[in-house]
C-alpha cells in the first residue's frame, strides 16, 4: 500500500522536475554551443555578468548572499550572471509582496491599540521597551490578558491540541510546513471532519515543498469531500523562479480566535515520537489563550487570502468574548511573523535584540547553526561581555551536509566563550531563546539562512510569565542528555580550514 502511494506521488510530481531540468539543459546547450548565435550569446552573457556583479555590490542584500553570487559569477561567469539577473528581475515575487502588503493594510485597523495602551504596558517592562517598540512598529502589538503554556515535546502538546480542537464552535485554522498521514495527522483530521459536519468552518493551509512527498497532489480535493477547505501554498512549478525559495515554514493551529498553538512541530508522526526517525525527536510547542490569539489569527488569514487571491472581511473572525477580556496573565505576550518578501528580517532582529539585551545568561535551542557574521559577532560579544551563552544543537543529524556546516561555526564561537552542546538522545528540532529569567521566544525560526531570510515564519516573544521559566527548565533538562563541545573536538588542519571556508560560502543555499 505504501509503495503504491509513493508511486502515485512520483507520477504526479515527476513531470514538473523533468520540465525544470529541460529548461536548465537548454540554457547550458546555448552557452556551450559553437554556433554563431552562441558566440553572440556568450558576449552578451559576459556583459550581463559584469552588470550583475555591479548590481550585487550596490544592493542591500546580506554580505553572505553577495559573496555567494560573486563566487558563482567568478566560477561560471556566463551562467552565474545570467541566472542572477533572471531571478533578480522577476515580477512574481514583487506581485506577491504587493498583494501581501495590501492584506496587511487591511489588517492594520483591526490591530490598533488604544492611544495609551503601549505606554501603560511598556511601564511593566522598561528594559524591554526597544524590543517591544520594534515589534509594534513592525505591526505586532503587545498583549496582556493572555495565558501562555509551554510544552517541552511534541507528544506533550498533541493531547491538548486534540482537546482544544474538539471545543471549537466557530472555526479552526491550520497552517503547517509539513503534513503527513499517520497517527498524528489522521487523529487531527478525523476531529476536523467531525467538526466540519457540526458546522464549524475548517481551513487547512500547507506548503507544497514541505509536503512534496508526504501528500498526494489532489489532497485539497480529498479534504473538500469531507467539508474541509484546503489550499497549497506556493505550488512548485517547473520555472526557474526565486519565489520557489519562499516557503511557508509557519506552524499555527487557531481555534475560534481564542486559542493558538505554535512551535517547532509539524503534523507528522516523528514529531510526537510515534515513529523513530533520528532517535528521540526533541521539539516544543506553545499554547496561547486570550487576546494575543487575534494577532496570529490575522497572520493566518493574510496567508490564506494571499494563497487564494481573495480579500475577505477579517473582522468577522474576531472574538470579543468577556471571558477573553477577563483572561488573567502573569506577563506580556507579543506574537510576530516574518515575511521574506520585504526588507525587514523580523525573526533575525528579535534574536539579535535578545542577544544584545542579555545580562546574565542566554540559552538557545536550534536544530541548525548556519548564520552570518552579524549573528556570530553578536553571540561572541555577549559571551566576551560575561553573559553565559549556551547553544544546544543536534548530535544526530537529519541532513549530513547541513550538520557539517553547523559544526563549521563552532570554532569561532567557542573561542569567544560561547558554550555549545549537542543533544545526544536524538534530533533537537526546538527553536527557543530564553534570557535572564525575564524574556523568551518560541517559534518556527531556525538559526539558518532559509528561516532567517527566505521563509515565512512566526514566533511568540514573552516577558515575565510562567512560560519563560518553563522554557528555561526545559533547556536545563535537555543539557542533561547533551555532550559539551570542546575546542579540541573541532577538526583542524589546512584541508579542514579550506573546506570550512567553502561551506561558509555556500551556506546561504542550505
Number of C-alpha atoms within 10 A of each C-alpha: 6 7 8 9 13 14 12 14 18 15 12 12 17 10 13 14 13 11 14 14 15 12 13 12 12 10 14 13 11 15 19 11 13 11 11 9 11 15 15 11 16 20 12 13 21 19 16 21 25 15 14 24 21 12 15 20 14 9 10 10 11 13 15 18 18 19 17 17 22 22 15 19 22 14 11 14 21 23 19 23 24 22 20 21 17 14 14 15 11 14 12 12 19 14 12 16 17 14 18 21 16 14 22 17 12 18 20 12 10 14 15 12 13 9 8 8 13 17 11 11 17 17 11 14 15 10 11 17 16 13 17 25 16 16 21 17 9 14 18 21 22 24 22 18 20 26 22 25 19 23 20 21 23 26 22 15 23 19 11 14 18 16 11 16 21 16 11 21 14 17 18 26 24 19 29 22 24 24 24 20 14 15 16 23 16 16 13 17 17 12 16 27 18 14 23 20 14 12 12 19 19 21 23 20 25 26 23 23 20 19 17 18 17 17 19 19 20 11 12 18 14 14 18 14 10 15 20 23 18 21 22 22 23 18 16 18 14 16 15 15 18 16 20 17 16 22 24 28 25 30 26 28 22 27 25 22 27 22 27 27 24 27 30 27 30 26 23 21 22 24 24 23 19 16 15 13 14 17 16 20 26 25 29 28 25 24 22 22 22 25 25 28 28 23 23 26 24 23 22 23 21 24 19 23 15 20 17 12 12 11 15 12 9 15 12 7 15 15 17 11 11 8 12 19 14 12 14 14 18 15 23 24 29 22 24 24 23 24 23 23 21 14 10 13 17 23 24 19 16 20 21 16 15 21 26 14 18 22 15 15 17 27 22 24 27 22 26 25 24 25 20 19 11 12 17 17 14 17 23 21 18 23 25 15 14 13 22 19 23 20 20 28 26 27 19 18 18 15 9 10 12 20 19 15 23 22 19 21 19 20 19 14 19 17 14 17 20 23 19 21 21 22 23 19 18 20 22 28 25 31 26 28 25 27 26 19 17 18 26 28 27 27 28 32 29 25 23 23 22 21 25 21 25 23 21 23 25 26 28 23 24 23 23 19 21 18 25 26 19 17 29 22 12 15 22 12 12 20 17 11 14 19 14 15 16 14 13 8 10 14 13 12 7 9 10 13 13 11 13 17 14 12 21 21 18 17 21 20 14 14
